[in-house]
Amino acid sequence: MVLTKEEFCLFNVKSKLKLMEKDGCFLTTKVSQNNYLISLYEIYGFYVESTYDCVQMKTVRVEPVLSSNVLELYPPAKQLQFLN
């Protein structure tokens, strides 16, 4: 299944999270205002941010990102290091 940004926006938060789990690819995450964990995913050829409220302990927002420079707003992804 492939959806456009507009079609993705029609789903509720719970359904968007299920789509992200099924078809999305986690890229990176950042903390905002010490209360929100914002995760960036790629799905269906566009980026999506998922905002988790650490105080309420629930996801409050899952929306496509409009900026193509969104990766610049996140810290570099940590690379895995393998020990021999």
Summary of the structure (lengths in Angstrom):
residues: 84
radius of gyration: 13.7
end to end distance: 40.6
largest distance: 47.9
contacts: 188
relative contact order: 0.20
helix: 24%
strand: 37%
